[in-house]
Amino acid sequence: QSDIIMLSKSIQEIGLLHPVIVQLNPENNLYQVICGRRRATVSRHLNPDGEIQSVVYDGLDFNQQLSLYLTENLCRKDLKPIEIGLICSYLKDKARMSHEQLSQALKISPKSIQRYLKLLKLSHPVMEALIEGRIELWDALLLGKVDDAVQSELLNEIITNNLSTRQI
């Protein structure tokens, strides 16, 4: 909610800094927002009869639209590593994107893509500790190299004694 208020104040004071990306929907002959839905909504609210600065992309397939949308959201806010892993997994499975395509689309190195995807294979307690910030990304990745029982034991030691995996 506070993000929307800040965006609204920014658009009121400065204007729209980044155009909204739209594509013509052939079914209803109206433009649909691909990227910048929040900016479009706030702009429309501030100036109901005004135009919204936009860039028209024609002929984008589903994968390209999804890529643009997710790339914008990766840039918009600090996502947790698990969330980035979920985005990578979704694009890999649903959009059938290779690691190289993911890397190009999301502006993340292929090695980072692999790391984020590995996070999704962690045991639930380790994943939860990472999401809650009780362990660091590198600790989670190292814990992922051992079986679940050992992960749990090491996780408890790390959290209880405020250690890193390097100190164990």
C-alpha positions in Angstrom: 0.0 0.0 0.0 2.7 2.5 0.9 4.5 1.7 -2.4 1.3 2.8 -4.3 1.2 6.0 -2.3 4.8 6.8 -3.0 4.3 6.0 -6.7 1.3 8.3 -6.7 3.2 11.1 -5.1 6.1 10.6 -7.5 3.8 10.7 -10.6 2.0 13.8 -9.3 5.3 15.7 -8.6 7.5 14.5 -11.5 5.3 12.7 -14.0 5.6 9.2 -15.4 9.3 8.5 -15.7 9.0 5.1 -17.4 6.3 4.5 -20.1 3.9 1.7 -19.8 4.3 -1.2 -22.2 1.2 -2.2 -24.1 0.1 -4.5 -26.8 -3.0 -4.4 -29.0 -5.4 -7.2 -28.1 -6.9 -8.4 -31.4 -9.9 -9.9 -29.7 -11.3 -6.5 -28.5 -9.1 -4.1 -30.4 -8.1 -2.5 -27.1 -4.6 -2.0 -25.7 -3.6 -4.3 -22.8 -0.9 -3.4 -20.3 2.0 -5.8 -20.3 4.4 -3.9 -18.0 3.5 -1.0 -15.7 0.1 -1.9 -14.5 0.6 0.0 -11.3 1.9 3.1 -13.1 -1.1 2.9 -15.5 -3.6 2.5 -12.7 -2.2 5.4 -10.7 -1.9 7.6 -13.8 -5.5 6.9 -14.8 -6.6 7.7 -11.2 -4.7 11.0 -11.1 -5.9 12.0 -14.6 -8.9 10.0 -15.7 -9.3 11.7 -19.1 -5.6 12.1 -19.8 -3.3 10.0 -21.9 -0.8 7.6 -20.4 2.7 7.6 -21.8 3.2 4.2 -23.4 5.2 2.1 -25.8 3.4 -0.2 -28.1 5.0 -3.6 -28.6 3.2 -5.6 -31.4 3.4 -9.3 -32.0 4.8 -10.4 -28.6 4.2 -14.0 -27.9 3.3 -15.3 -24.4 6.9 -16.0 -23.5 8.0 -12.5 -24.5 5.2 -10.9 -22.6 5.9 -13.0 -19.5 9.6 -12.2 -19.7 9.0 -8.5 -19.9 6.5 -8.6 -17.0 8.8 -10.7 -14.7 11.9 -8.7 -15.6 10.2 -5.5 -14.6 9.1 -7.0 -11.3 12.6 -8.3 -10.6 13.8 -4.7 -11.1 10.9 -3.1 -9.2 11.5 -4.4 -5.7 13.9 -6.5 -3.7 12.7 -10.0 -4.2 13.7 -12.8 -1.9 16.0 -15.5 -3.5 13.2 -18.1 -3.2 10.9 -15.7 -5.2 13.4 -15.3 -7.9 13.8 -19.1 -8.0 10.1 -19.5 -8.4 10.1 -17.0 -11.3 12.9 -18.9 -13.0 11.2 -22.2 -12.4 7.9 -20.9 -13.8 9.5 -19.5 -16.9 11.6 -22.6 -17.4 8.6 -24.9 -17.1 5.7 -22.9 -18.5 7.4 -20.8 -21.1 9.9 -23.6 -21.9 12.9 -21.2 -21.6 16.4 -22.5 -21.4 18.9 -21.3 -18.8 20.5 -19.1 -21.4 17.2 -17.6 -22.4 16.3 -17.0 -18.8 19.7 -15.4 -18.3 19.2 -13.0 -21.2 15.5 -12.2 -20.3 16.0 -11.7 -16.6 19.5 -10.1 -16.8 20.9 -12.7 -14.4 23.9 -14.9 -15.1 23.3 -18.6 -16.0 25.2 -19.6 -12.8 22.8 -17.5 -10.7 19.8 -19.0 -12.5 21.1 -22.5 -11.4 21.6 -21.3 -7.8 18.1 -19.8 -7.6 16.6 -23.0 -9.0 18.6 -25.1 -6.4 17.0 -23.2 -3.6 13.6 -24.7 -4.6 15.0 -28.2 -3.7 15.9 -27.2 -0.1 14.1 -28.8 2.8 11.2 -26.8 4.1 13.0 -25.7 7.3 16.0 -24.4 5.4 13.8 -22.6 2.9 11.8 -21.1 5.7 15.0 -19.9 7.5 16.2 -18.3 4.3 12.9 -16.5 3.6 12.9 -15.2 7.2 16.5 -14.0 6.9 17.8 -16.3 9.7 20.4 -17.7 7.3 22.2 -16.3 4.3 21.8 -17.3 0.7 25.3 -19.0 0.6 24.5 -20.9 3.8 21.3 -22.2 2.2 23.1 -23.3 -0.9 25.7 -25.1 1.0 23.1 -26.8 3.2 21.4 -27.9 0.0 24.4 -30.2 -0.8 23.6 -32.5 2.1 20.6 -34.7 2.8 17.5 -33.4 4.6 18.4 -34.9 8.0 21.9 -33.4 8.0 20.4 -30.1 6.7 18.1 -29.9 9.7 20.9 -30.7 12.2 23.3 -28.1 10.7 20.5 -25.5 10.4 19.7 -25.8 14.1 23.4 -25.4 14.9 23.8 -22.4 12.6 20.7 -20.6 14.1 21.3 -21.6 17.7 24.9 -20.5 17.8 24.6 -17.7 15.3 27.1 -19.3 12.9 27.7 -19.5 9.2 28.3 -22.7 7.3 31.9 -21.8 7.1 32.2 -21.8 10.9 30.8 -25.3 11.2 
